[in-house]
Amino acid sequence: MEPYATPKEAKVGRNRPKIEHVAEHPEHRRTQRERQAQKEAVAAERRAIKKSARRELKQLLLSELDETQA
């Protein structure tokens, strides 16, 4: 995963959370509220991935700084 990807680059890769644009069963149409809930859930999951990547990079940076100072 590239934590500092630009908007034109791929965000998180092939396995990133995706929004389903079509219902699983054609006879079951999703309501607008269901679609909106899914979009918000996917957005929250992507935010969590980015947040954990930033946290991991920060810990890595701090550990490297401690090694160079020691």
N, CA, C and O atoms as a Tripos MOL2 file, in Angstrom:
@<TRIPOS>MOLECULE
protein
  280   279    70     0     0
PROTEIN
NO_CHARGES

@<TRIPOS>ATOM
      1 N           0.8370   -1.1820    0.0000 N.3       1 MET1
      2 CA          0.0000    0.0000    0.0000 C.3       1 MET1
      3 C           0.8770    1.2390    0.0000 C.2       1 MET1
      4 O           1.8350    1.3240    0.7680 O.2       1 MET1
      5 N           0.5610    2.1840   -0.8440 N.am      2 GLU2
      6 CA          1.2980    3.4360   -0.9270 C.3       2 GLU2
      7 C           0.5580    4.4950   -0.1050 C.2       2 GLU2
      8 O          -0.4770    4.9960   -0.5450 O.2       2 GLU2
      9 N           1.0710    4.8450    1.0840 N.am      3 PRO3
     10 CA          0.3330    5.7830    1.9330 C.3       3 PRO3
     11 C           0.2930    7.1980    1.3890 C.2       3 PRO3
     12 O          -0.6070    7.9620    1.7380 O.2       3 PRO3
     13 N           1.2410    7.5650    0.5450 N.am      4 TYR4
     14 CA          1.2810    8.9250    0.0250 C.3       4 TYR4
     15 C           0.9380    8.9560   -1.4650 C.2       4 TYR4
     16 O           1.5600    9.6950   -2.2290 O.2       4 TYR4
     17 N          -0.0400    8.1640   -1.8760 N.am      5 ALA5
     18 CA         -0.4260    8.1150   -3.2870 C.3       5 ALA5
     19 C          -1.1240    9.4070   -3.6760 C.2       5 ALA5
     20 O          -1.9100    9.9610   -2.9090 O.2       5 ALA5
     21 N          -0.8280    9.8710   -4.8660 N.am      6 THR6
     22 CA         -1.5070   11.0590   -5.3600 C.3       6 THR6
     23 C          -2.8910   10.6640   -5.8590 C.2       6 THR6
     24 O          -3.1390    9.4770   -6.0700 O.2       6 THR6
     25 N          -3.8030   11.6170   -6.0550 N.am      7 PRO7
     26 CA         -5.1630   11.2570   -6.4960 C.3       7 PRO7
     27 C          -5.2020   10.5080   -7.8160 C.2       7 PRO7
     28 O          -6.1380    9.7420   -8.0490 O.2       7 PRO7
     29 N          -4.2260   10.6990   -8.6830 N.am      8 LYS8
     30 CA         -4.2410   10.0180   -9.9700 C.3       8 LYS8
     31 C          -3.7290    8.5790   -9.8770 C.2       8 LYS8
     32 O          -3.9420    7.7830  -10.7910 O.2       8 LYS8
     33 N          -3.0580    8.2470   -8.7790 N.am      9 GLU9
     34 CA         -2.5250    6.9080   -8.6190 C.3       9 GLU9
     35 C          -3.5820    5.9910   -8.0090 C.2       9 GLU9
     36 O          -4.6000    6.4520   -7.4940 O.2       9 GLU9
     37 N          -3.3240    4.6920   -8.0760 N.am     10 ALA10
     38 CA         -4.2230    3.7290   -7.4440 C.3      10 ALA10
     39 C          -4.1950    3.9430   -5.9400 C.2      10 ALA10
     40 O          -3.1280    4.1520   -5.3620 O.2      10 ALA10
     41 N          -5.3300    3.8960   -5.3170 N.am     11 LYS11
     42 CA         -5.4240    4.2340   -3.9010 C.3      11 LYS11
     43 C          -4.7550    3.1910   -3.0130 C.2      11 LYS11
     44 O          -3.7320    3.4740   -2.3900 O.2      11 LYS11
     45 N          -5.3260    1.9830   -2.9490 N.am     12 VAL12
     46 CA         -4.7920    1.0070   -2.0230 C.3      12 VAL12
     47 C          -4.5240   -0.3300   -2.6800 C.2      12 VAL12
     48 O          -3.9910   -1.2320   -2.0350 O.2      12 VAL12
     49 N          -4.8730   -0.4810   -3.9240 N.am     13 GLY13
     50 CA         -4.6070   -1.7340   -4.5980 C.3      13 GLY13
     51 C          -5.8820   -2.4690   -4.9690 C.2      13 GLY13
     52 O          -6.9880   -1.9430   -4.8450 O.2      13 GLY13
     53 N          -5.7000   -3.6840   -5.4220 N.am     14 ARG14
     54 CA         -6.8200   -4.4580   -5.9340 C.3      14 ARG14
     55 C          -7.8050   -4.8390   -4.8300 C.2      14 ARG14
     56 O          -9.0020   -4.9570   -5.0920 O.2      14 ARG14
     57 N          -7.3280   -5.0330   -3.6110 N.am     15 ASN15
     58 CA         -8.1810   -5.5210   -2.5360 C.3      15 ASN15
     59 C          -8.8240   -4.4120   -1.7090 C.2      15 ASN15
     60 O          -9.3500   -4.6730   -0.6260 O.2      15 ASN15
     61 N          -8.7860   -3.1950   -2.2020 N.am     16 ARG16
     62 CA         -9.3690   -2.1090   -1.4250 C.3      16 ARG16
     63 C         -10.8870   -2.2560   -1.3470 C.2      16 ARG16
     64 O         -11.4880   -2.8830   -2.2200 O.2      16 ARG16
     65 N         -11.5140   -1.6890   -0.3210 N.am     17 PRO17
     66 CA        -12.9750   -1.7720   -0.2130 C.3      17 PRO17
     67 C         -13.6350   -1.0490   -1.3760 C.2      17 PRO17
     68 O         -13.2320    0.0560   -1.7380 O.2      17 PRO17
     69 N         -14.6360   -1.6670   -1.9510 N.am     18 LYS18
     70 CA        -15.2900   -1.0910   -3.1170 C.3      18 LYS18
     71 C         -16.7910   -0.9590   -2.8810 C.2      18 LYS18
     72 O         -17.3780   -1.6970   -2.0900 O.2      18 LYS18
     73 N         -17.3920   -0.0160   -3.5720 N.am     19 ILE19
     74 CA        -18.8330    0.1780   -3.5110 C.3      19 ILE19
     75 C         -19.4680   -0.6980   -4.5820 C.2      19 ILE19
     76 O         -19.0160   -0.7170   -5.7280 O.2      19 ILE19
     77 N         -20.5150   -1.4190   -4.2060 N.am     20 GLU20
     78 CA        -21.2200   -2.2410   -5.1780 C.3      20 GLU20
     79 C         -22.2290   -1.3580   -5.8940 C.2      20 GLU20
     80 O         -23.0820   -0.7390   -5.2590 O.2      20 GLU20
     81 N         -22.1310   -1.3020   -7.2050 N.am     21 HIS21
     82 CA        -23.0200   -0.4340   -7.9650 C.3      21 HIS21
     83 C         -24.2950   -1.1420   -8.3910 C.2      21 HIS21
     84 O         -25.2550   -0.4960   -8.8110 O.2      21 HIS21
     85 N         -24.3110   -2.4660   -8.2840 N.am     22 VAL22
     86 CA        -25.4790   -3.2380   -8.6800 C.3      22 VAL22
     87 C         -25.8500   -4.1420   -7.5040 C.2      22 VAL22
     88 O         -24.9670   -4.6500   -6.8120 O.2      22 VAL22
     89 N         -27.1340   -4.3450   -7.2760 N.am     23 ALA23
     90 CA        -27.5850   -5.2210   -6.2040 C.3      23 ALA23
     91 C         -27.1530   -6.6580   -6.4780 C.2      23 ALA23
     92 O         -26.9510   -7.0420   -7.6300 O.2      23 ALA23
     93 N         -27.0120   -7.4580   -5.4050 N.am     24 GLU24
     94 CA        -26.6000   -8.8500   -5.5730 C.3      24 GLU24
     95 C         -27.6370   -9.6260   -6.3940 C.2      24 GLU24
     96 O         -27.2810  -10.3880   -7.2930 O.2      24 GLU24
     97 N         -28.9050   -9.4280   -6.0790 N.am     25 HIS25
     98 CA        -29.9780  -10.1050   -6.8050 C.3      25 HIS25
     99 C         -30.7520   -9.0510   -7.5910 C.2      25 HIS25
    100 O         -31.1810   -8.0480   -7.0220 O.2      25 HIS25
    101 N         -30.9320   -9.2660   -8.8790 N.am     26 PRO26
    102 CA        -31.5970   -8.2460   -9.6980 C.3      26 PRO26
    103 C         -33.0120   -7.9130   -9.2300 C.2      26 PRO26
    104 O         -33.4670   -6.7840   -9.4090 O.2      26 PRO26
    105 N         -33.7220   -8.8870   -8.6260 N.am     27 GLU27
    106 CA        -35.0900   -8.6070   -8.2030 C.3      27 GLU27
    107 C         -35.1320   -7.7970   -6.9000 C.2      27 GLU27
    108 O         -36.1590   -7.2070   -6.5640 O.2      27 GLU27
    109 N         -34.0240   -7.7740   -6.1790 N.am     28 HIS28
    110 CA        -33.9810   -7.0050   -4.9350 C.3      28 HIS28
    111 C         -33.3290   -5.6580   -5.2170 C.2      28 HIS28
    112 O         -32.1080   -5.5770   -5.3530 O.2      28 HIS28
    113 N         -34.1150   -4.6220   -5.3030 N.am     29 ARG29
    114 CA        -33.5720   -3.2810   -5.5380 C.3      29 ARG29
    115 C         -33.2670   -2.6350   -4.1950 C.2      29 ARG29
    116 O         -34.0720   -2.6840   -3.2650 O.2      29 ARG29
    117 N         -32.0930   -2.0330   -4.1140 N.am     30 ARG30
    118 CA        -31.7040   -1.3800   -2.8730 C.3      30 ARG30
    119 C         -32.3070    0.0160   -2.8100 C.2      30 ARG30
    120 O         -32.4690    0.6880   -3.8290 O.2      30 ARG30
    121 N         -32.6290    0.4300   -1.6080 N.am     31 THR31
    122 CA        -33.1600    1.7720   -1.4300 C.3      31 THR31
    123 C         -32.0020    2.7620   -1.4000 C.2      31 THR31
    124 O         -30.8430    2.3710   -1.2660 O.2      31 THR31
    125 N         -32.3200    4.0230   -1.5240 N.am     32 GLN32
    126 CA        -31.2770    5.0570   -1.4840 C.3      32 GLN32
    127 C         -30.5750    5.0490   -0.1320 C.2      32 GLN32
    128 O         -29.3670    5.2730   -0.0470 O.2      32 GLN32
    129 N         -31.3420    4.7880    0.9240 N.am     33 ARG33
    130 CA        -30.7620    4.7470    2.2760 C.3      33 ARG33
    131 C         -29.7550    3.5990    2.3990 C.2      33 ARG33
    132 O         -28.7080    3.7650    3.0250 O.2      33 ARG33
    133 N         -30.0560    2.4510    1.8150 N.am     34 GLU34
    134 CA        -29.1210    1.3210    1.8570 C.3      34 GLU34
    135 C         -27.8510    1.6250    1.0750 C.2      34 GLU34
    136 O         -26.7490    1.3140    1.5260 O.2      34 GLU34
    137 N         -28.0080    2.2400   -0.1080 N.am     35 ARG35
    138 CA        -26.8270    2.5910   -0.9040 C.3      35 ARG35
    139 C         -25.9630    3.6050   -0.1610 C.2      35 ARG35
    140 O         -24.7380    3.4840   -0.1450 O.2      35 ARG35
    141 N         -26.5900    4.5950    0.4490 N.am     36 GLN36
    142 CA        -25.8390    5.6170    1.1850 C.3      36 GLN36
    143 C         -25.1140    5.0070    2.3780 C.2      36 GLN36
    144 O         -23.9760    5.3760    2.6660 O.2      36 GLN36
    145 N         -25.7680    4.0720    3.0780 N.am     37 ALA37
    146 CA        -25.1360    3.4120    4.2270 C.3      37 ALA37
    147 C         -23.9110    2.6240    3.7830 C.2      37 ALA37
    148 O         -22.8900    2.6200    4.4710 O.2      37 ALA37
    149 N         -24.0110    1.9520    2.6240 N.am     38 GLN38
    150 CA        -22.8660    1.1900    2.1510 C.3      38 GLN38
    151 C         -21.7190    2.1180    1.7530 C.2      38 GLN38
    152 O         -20.5590    1.8240    2.0420 O.2      38 GLN38
    153 N         -22.0340    3.2350    1.0940 N.am     39 LYS39
    154 CA        -20.9920    4.1850    0.7070 C.3      39 LYS39
    155 C         -20.2710    4.7200    1.9390 C.2      39 LYS39
    156 O         -19.0460    4.8470    1.9350 O.2      39 LYS39
    157 N         -21.0240    5.0330    2.9940 N.am     40 GLU40
    158 CA        -20.4050    5.5480    4.2160 C.3      40 GLU40
    159 C         -19.5450    4.4890    4.8910 C.2      40 GLU40
    160 O         -18.4880    4.8060    5.4370 O.2      40 GLU40
    161 N         -19.9880    3.2300    4.8600 N.am     41 ALA41
    162 CA        -19.2000    2.1560    5.4620 C.3      41 ALA41
    163 C         -17.8870    1.9460    4.7150 C.2      41 ALA41
    164 O         -16.8420    1.7500    5.3350 O.2      41 ALA41
    165 N         -17.9410    1.9870    3.3930 N.am     42 VAL42
    166 CA        -16.7280    1.8180    2.5930 C.3      42 VAL42
    167 C         -15.7780    2.9940    2.8320 C.2      42 VAL42
    168 O         -14.5690    2.7990    2.9560 O.2      42 VAL42
    169 N         -16.3190    4.2020    2.8970 N.am     43 ALA43
    170 CA        -15.4790    5.3750    3.1470 C.3      43 ALA43
    171 C         -14.8270    5.2840    4.5200 C.2      43 ALA43
    172 O         -13.6560    5.6320    4.6740 O.2      43 ALA43
    173 N         -15.5710    4.8190    5.5160 N.am     44 ALA44
    174 CA        -15.0090    4.6730    6.8570 C.3      44 ALA44
    175 C         -13.8900    3.6300    6.8740 C.2      44 ALA44
    176 O         -12.8750    3.8170    7.5440 O.2      44 ALA44
    177 N         -14.0740    2.5400    6.1410 N.am     45 GLU45
    178 CA        -13.0450    1.5020    6.0890 C.3      45 GLU45
    179 C         -11.7810    2.0300    5.4110 C.2      45 GLU45
    180 O         -10.6720    1.7420    5.8610 O.2      45 GLU45
    181 N         -11.9400    2.8030    4.3320 N.am     46 ARG46
    182 CA        -10.7700    3.3730    3.6610 C.3      46 ARG46
    183 C         -10.0500    4.3650    4.5700 C.2      46 ARG46
    184 O          -8.8200    4.4030    4.5950 O.2      46 ARG46
    185 N         -10.8130    5.1700    5.3180 N.am     47 ARG47
    186 CA        -10.1820    6.1060    6.2670 C.3      47 ARG47
    187 C          -9.3880    5.3490    7.3170 C.2      47 ARG47
    188 O          -8.2900    5.7660    7.6860 O.2      47 ARG47
    189 N          -9.9360    4.2390    7.8010 N.am     48 ALA48
    190 CA         -9.2410    3.4370    8.8090 C.3      48 ALA48
    191 C          -7.9410    2.8670    8.2530 C.2      48 ALA48
    192 O          -6.9370    2.8140    8.9640 O.2      48 ALA48
    193 N          -7.9480    2.4420    6.9940 N.am     49 ILE49
    194 CA         -6.7250    1.9170    6.3690 C.3      49 ILE49
    195 C          -5.6650    3.0110    6.3010 C.2      49 ILE49
    196 O          -4.5050    2.7790    6.6410 O.2      49 ILE49
    197 N          -6.0640    4.2010    5.8610 N.am     50 LYS50
    198 CA         -5.1060    5.3030    5.7580 C.3      50 LYS50
    199 C          -4.5820    5.7110    7.1270 C.2      50 LYS50
    200 O          -3.3960    6.0020    7.2860 O.2      50 LYS50
    201 N          -5.4710    5.7310    8.1150 N.am     51 LYS51
    202 CA         -5.0730    6.1210    9.4670 C.3      51 LYS51
    203 C          -4.0570    5.1350   10.0380 C.2      51 LYS51
    204 O          -3.0720    5.5450   10.6530 O.2      51 LYS51
    205 N          -4.2920    3.8370    9.8380 N.am     52 SER52
    206 CA         -3.3480    2.8500   10.3530 C.3      52 SER52
    207 C          -2.0110    2.9450    9.6320 C.2      52 SER52
    208 O          -0.9640    2.7350   10.2450 O.2      52 SER52
    209 N          -2.0280    3.2600    8.3370 N.am     53 ALA53
    210 CA         -0.7730    3.4140    7.5970 C.3      53 ALA53
    211 C           0.0120    4.6090    8.1210 C.2      53 ALA53
    212 O           1.2280    4.5280    8.2920 O.2      53 ALA53
    213 N          -0.6790    5.7180    8.3770 N.am     54 ARG54
    214 CA          0.0200    6.8960    8.9250 C.3      54 ARG54
    215 C           0.6000    6.5970   10.3030 C.2      54 ARG54
    216 O           1.7230    6.9970   10.6120 O.2      54 ARG54
    217 N          -0.1720    5.8910   11.1280 N.am     55 ARG55
    218 CA          0.2980    5.5460   12.4720 C.3      55 ARG55
    219 C           1.5240    4.6450   12.3940 C.2      55 ARG55
    220 O           2.4820    4.8340   13.1450 O.2      55 ARG55
    221 N           1.5000    3.6660   11.4890 N.am     56 GLU56
    222 CA          2.6320    2.7540   11.3320 C.3      56 GLU56
    223 C           3.8690    3.4960   10.8460 C.2      56 GLU56
    224 O           4.9710    3.2450   11.3340 O.2      56 GLU56
    225 N           3.7010    4.4090    9.8860 N.am     57 LEU57
    226 CA          4.8370    5.1850    9.3840 C.3      57 LEU57
    227 C           5.4190    6.0900   10.4660 C.2      57 LEU57
    228 O           6.6340    6.2720   10.5420 O.2      57 LEU57
    229 N           4.5600    6.6460   11.2920 N.am     58 LYS58
    230 CA          5.0300    7.5150   12.3690 C.3      58 LYS58
    231 C           5.8640    6.7170   13.3740 C.2      58 LYS58
    232 O           6.9130    7.1780   13.8220 O.2      58 LYS58
    233 N           5.3930    5.5210   13.7240 N.am     59 GLN59
    234 CA          6.1530    4.6720   14.6470 C.3      59 GLN59
    235 C           7.4860    4.2710   14.0320 C.2      59 GLN59
    236 O           8.5020    4.2410   14.7270 O.2      59 GLN59
    237 N           7.4970    3.9660   12.7490 N.am     60 LEU60
    238 CA          8.7340    3.6030   12.0640 C.3      60 LEU60
    239 C           9.7170    4.7650   12.0720 C.2      60 LEU60
    240 O          10.9060    4.5800   12.3340 O.2      60 LEU60
    241 N           9.2190    5.9530   11.7860 N.am     61 LEU61
    242 CA         10.0640    7.1390   11.7790 C.3      61 LEU61
    243 C          10.6490    7.4050   13.1670 C.2      61 LEU61
    244 O          11.8370    7.6990   13.2940 O.2      61 LEU61
    245 N           9.8170    7.3010   14.2070 N.am     62 LEU62
    246 CA         10.3060    7.5360   15.5670 C.3      62 LEU62
    247 C          11.3370    6.4870   15.9820 C.2      62 LEU62
    248 O          12.3120    6.8150   16.6580 O.2      62 LEU62
    249 N          11.1320    5.2320   15.5860 N.am     63 SER63
    250 CA         12.1100    4.2010   15.9310 C.3      63 SER63
    251 C          13.4260    4.4300   15.2040 C.2      63 SER63
    252 O          14.4910    4.1860   15.7700 O.2      63 SER63
    253 N          13.3720    4.8970   13.9510 N.am     64 GLU64
    254 CA         14.6030    5.1890   13.2240 C.3      64 GLU64
    255 C          15.3440    6.3870   13.8460 C.2      64 GLU64
    256 O          16.5740    6.4050   13.8930 O.2      64 GLU64
    257 N          14.5970    7.3620   14.3110 N.am     65 LEU65
    258 CA         15.2160    8.5160   14.9690 C.3      65 LEU65
    259 C          15.8960    8.0990   16.2700 C.2      65 LEU65
    260 O          16.9840    8.5810   16.5850 O.2      65 LEU65
    261 N          15.2550    7.2000   17.0290 N.am     66 ASP66
    262 CA         15.8420    6.7160   18.2790 C.3      66 ASP66
    263 C          17.1310    5.9400   18.0070 C.2      66 ASP66
    264 O          18.0930    6.0420   18.7690 O.2      66 ASP66
    265 N          17.1480    5.1640   16.9180 N.am     67 GLU67
    266 CA         18.3440    4.3900   16.5800 C.3      67 GLU67
    267 C          19.5070    5.3200   16.1940 C.2      67 GLU67
    268 O          20.6530    5.0670   16.5650 O.2      67 GLU67
    269 N          19.2160    6.3720   15.4640 N.am     68 THR68
    270 CA         20.2890    7.2780   15.0290 C.3      68 THR68
    271 C          20.8080    8.1060   16.1950 C.2      68 THR68
    272 O          21.9900    8.4510   16.2190 O.2      68 THR68
    273 N          19.9650    8.4320   17.1550 N.am     69 GLN69
    274 CA         20.4090    9.2190   18.3100 C.3      69 GLN69
    275 C          21.1630    8.3780   19.3040 C.2      69 GLN69
    276 O          21.9950    8.9100   20.0390 O.2      69 GLN69
    277 N          20.9090    7.0880   19.3610 N.am     70 ALA70
    278 CA         21.5580    6.2220   20.3540 C.3      70 ALA70
    279 C          22.9780    5.9030   20.0020 C.2      70 ALA70
    280 O          23.6510    5.1860   20.7420 O.2      70 ALA70
@<TRIPOS>BOND
     1     1     2 1
     2     2     3 1
     3     3     4 2
     4     3     5 am
     5     5     6 1
     6     6     7 1
     7     7     8 2
     8     7     9 am
     9     9    10 1
    10    10    11 1
    11    11    12 2
    12    11    13 am
    13    13    14 1
    14    14    15 1
    15    15    16 2
    16    15    17 am
    17    17    18 1
    18    18    19 1
    19    19    20 2
    20    19    21 am
    21    21    22 1
    22    22    23 1
    23    23    24 2
    24    23    25 am
    25    25    26 1
    26    26    27 1
    27    27    28 2
    28    27    29 am
    29    29    30 1
    30    30    31 1
    31    31    32 2
    32    31    33 am
    33    33    34 1
    34    34    35 1
    35    35    36 2
    36    35    37 am
    37    37    38 1
    38    38    39 1
    39    39    40 2
    40    39    41 am
    41    41    42 1
    42    42    43 1
    43    43    44 2
    44    43    45 am
    45    45    46 1
    46    46    47 1
    47    47    48 2
    48    47    49 am
    49    49    50 1
    50    50    51 1
    51    51    52 2
    52    51    53 am
    53    53    54 1
    54    54    55 1
    55    55    56 2
    56    55    57 am
    57    57    58 1
    58    58    59 1
    59    59    60 2
    60    59    61 am
    61    61    62 1
    62    62    63 1
    63    63    64 2
    64    63    65 am
    65    65    66 1
    66    66    67 1
    67    67    68 2
    68    67    69 am
    69    69    70 1
    70    70    71 1
    71    71    72 2
    72    71    73 am
    73    73    74 1
    74    74    75 1
    75    75    76 2
    76    75    77 am
    77    77    78 1
    78    78    79 1
    79    79    80 2
    80    79    81 am
    81    81    82 1
    82    82    83 1
    83    83    84 2
    84    83    85 am
    85    85    86 1
    86    86    87 1
    87    87    88 2
    88    87    89 am
    89    89    90 1
    90    90    91 1
    91    91    92 2
    92    91    93 am
    93    93    94 1
    94    94    95 1
    95    95    96 2
    96    95    97 am
    97    97    98 1
    98    98    99 1
    99    99   100 2
   100    99   101 am
   101   101   102 1
   102   102   103 1
   103   103   104 2
   104   103   105 am
   105   105   106 1
   106   106   107 1
   107   107   108 2
   108   107   109 am
   109   109   110 1
   110   110   111 1
   111   111   112 2
   112   111   113 am
   113   113   114 1
   114   114   115 1
   115   115   116 2
   116   115   117 am
   117   117   118 1
   118   118   119 1
   119   119   120 2
   120   119   121 am
   121   121   122 1
   122   122   123 1
   123   123   124 2
   124   123   125 am
   125   125   126 1
   126   126   127 1
   127   127   128 2
   128   127   129 am
   129   129   130 1
   130   130   131 1
   131   131   132 2
   132   131   133 am
   133   133   134 1
   134   134   135 1
   135   135   136 2
   136   135   137 am
   137   137   138 1
   138   138   139 1
   139   139   140 2
   140   139   141 am
   141   141   142 1
   142   142   143 1
   143   143   144 2
   144   143   145 am
   145   145   146 1
   146   146   147 1
   147   147   148 2
   148   147   149 am
   149   149   150 1
   150   150   151 1
   151   151   152 2
   152   151   153 am
   153   153   154 1
   154   154   155 1
   155   155   156 2
   156   155   157 am
   157   157   158 1
   158   158   159 1
   159   159   160 2
   160   159   161 am
   161   161   162 1
   162   162   163 1
   163   163   164 2
   164   163   165 am
   165   165   166 1
   166   166   167 1
   167   167   168 2
   168   167   169 am
   169   169   170 1
   170   170   171 1
   171   171   172 2
   172   171   173 am
   173   173   174 1
   174   174   175 1
   175   175   176 2
   176   175   177 am
   177   177   178 1
   178   178   179 1
   179   179   180 2
   180   179   181 am
   181   181   182 1
   182   182   183 1
   183   183   184 2
   184   183   185 am
   185   185   186 1
   186   186   187 1
   187   187   188 2
   188   187   189 am
   189   189   190 1
   190   190   191 1
   191   191   192 2
   192   191   193 am
   193   193   194 1
   194   194   195 1
   195   195   196 2
   196   195   197 am
   197   197   198 1
   198   198   199 1
   199   199   200 2
   200   199   201 am
   201   201   202 1
   202   202   203 1
   203   203   204 2
   204   203   205 am
   205   205   206 1
   206   206   207 1
   207   207   208 2
   208   207   209 am
   209   209   210 1
   210   210   211 1
   211   211   212 2
   212   211   213 am
   213   213   214 1
   214   214   215 1
   215   215   216 2
   216   215   217 am
   217   217   218 1
   218   218   219 1
   219   219   220 2
   220   219   221 am
   221   221   222 1
   222   222   223 1
   223   223   224 2
   224   223   225 am
   225   225   226 1
   226   226   227 1
   227   227   228 2
   228   227   229 am
   229   229   230 1
   230   230   231 1
   231   231   232 2
   232   231   233 am
   233   233   234 1
   234   234   235 1
   235   235   236 2
   236   235   237 am
   237   237   238 1
   238   238   239 1
   239   239   240 2
   240   239   241 am
   241   241   242 1
   242   242   243 1
   243   243   244 2
   244   243   245 am
   245   245   246 1
   246   246   247 1
   247   247   248 2
   248   247   249 am
   249   249   250 1
   250   250   251 1
   251   251   252 2
   252   251   253 am
   253   253   254 1
   254   254   255 1
   255   255   256 2
   256   255   257 am
   257   257   258 1
   258   258   259 1
   259   259   260 2
   260   259   261 am
   261   261   262 1
   262   262   263 1
   263   263   264 2
   264   263   265 am
   265   265   266 1
   266   266   267 1
   267   267   268 2
   268   267   269 am
   269   269   270 1
   270   270   271 1
   271   271   272 2
   272   271   273 am
   273   273   274 1
   274   274   275 1
   275   275   276 2
   276   275   277 am
   277   277   278 1
   278   278   279 1
   279   279   280 2
@<TRIPOS>SUBSTRUCTURE
     1 MET1         2 RESIDUE 1 A MET
     2 GLU2         6 RESIDUE 1 A GLU
     3 PRO3        10 RESIDUE 1 A PRO
     4 TYR4        14 RESIDUE 1 A TYR
     5 ALA5        18 RESIDUE 1 A ALA
     6 THR6        22 RESIDUE 1 A THR
     7 PRO7        26 RESIDUE 1 A PRO
     8 LYS8        30 RESIDUE 1 A LYS
     9 GLU9        34 RESIDUE 1 A GLU
    10 ALA10       38 RESIDUE 1 A ALA
    11 LYS11       42 RESIDUE 1 A LYS
    12 VAL12       46 RESIDUE 1 A VAL
    13 GLY13       50 RESIDUE 1 A GLY
    14 ARG14       54 RESIDUE 1 A ARG
    15 ASN15       58 RESIDUE 1 A ASN
    16 ARG16       62 RESIDUE 1 A ARG
    17 PRO17       66 RESIDUE 1 A PRO
    18 LYS18       70 RESIDUE 1 A LYS
    19 ILE19       74 RESIDUE 1 A ILE
    20 GLU20       78 RESIDUE 1 A GLU
    21 HIS21       82 RESIDUE 1 A HIS
    22 VAL22       86 RESIDUE 1 A VAL
    23 ALA23       90 RESIDUE 1 A ALA
    24 GLU24       94 RESIDUE 1 A GLU
    25 HIS25       98 RESIDUE 1 A HIS
    26 PRO26      102 RESIDUE 1 A PRO
    27 GLU27      106 RESIDUE 1 A GLU
    28 HIS28      110 RESIDUE 1 A HIS
    29 ARG29      114 RESIDUE 1 A ARG
    30 ARG30      118 RESIDUE 1 A ARG
    31 THR31      122 RESIDUE 1 A THR
    32 GLN32      126 RESIDUE 1 A GLN
    33 ARG33      130 RESIDUE 1 A ARG
    34 GLU34      134 RESIDUE 1 A GLU
    35 ARG35      138 RESIDUE 1 A ARG
    36 GLN36      142 RESIDUE 1 A GLN
    37 ALA37      146 RESIDUE 1 A ALA
    38 GLN38      150 RESIDUE 1 A GLN
    39 LYS39      154 RESIDUE 1 A LYS
    40 GLU40      158 RESIDUE 1 A GLU
    41 ALA41      162 RESIDUE 1 A ALA
    42 VAL42      166 RESIDUE 1 A VAL
    43 ALA43      170 RESIDUE 1 A ALA
    44 ALA44      174 RESIDUE 1 A ALA
    45 GLU45      178 RESIDUE 1 A GLU
    46 ARG46      182 RESIDUE 1 A ARG
    47 ARG47      186 RESIDUE 1 A ARG
    48 ALA48      190 RESIDUE 1 A ALA
    49 ILE49      194 RESIDUE 1 A ILE
    50 LYS50      198 RESIDUE 1 A LYS
    51 LYS51      202 RESIDUE 1 A LYS
    52 SER52      206 RESIDUE 1 A SER
    53 ALA53      210 RESIDUE 1 A ALA
    54 ARG54      214 RESIDUE 1 A ARG
    55 ARG55      218 RESIDUE 1 A ARG
    56 GLU56      222 RESIDUE 1 A GLU
    57 LEU57      226 RESIDUE 1 A LEU
    58 LYS58      230 RESIDUE 1 A LYS
    59 GLN59      234 RESIDUE 1 A GLN
    60 LEU60      238 RESIDUE 1 A LEU
    61 LEU61      242 RESIDUE 1 A LEU
    62 LEU62      246 RESIDUE 1 A LEU
    63 SER63      250 RESIDUE 1 A SER
    64 GLU64      254 RESIDUE 1 A GLU
    65 LEU65      258 RESIDUE 1 A LEU
    66 ASP66      262 RESIDUE 1 A ASP
    67 GLU67      266 RESIDUE 1 A GLU
    68 THR68      270 RESIDUE 1 A THR
    69 GLN69      274 RESIDUE 1 A GLN
    70 ALA70      278 RESIDUE 1 A ALA
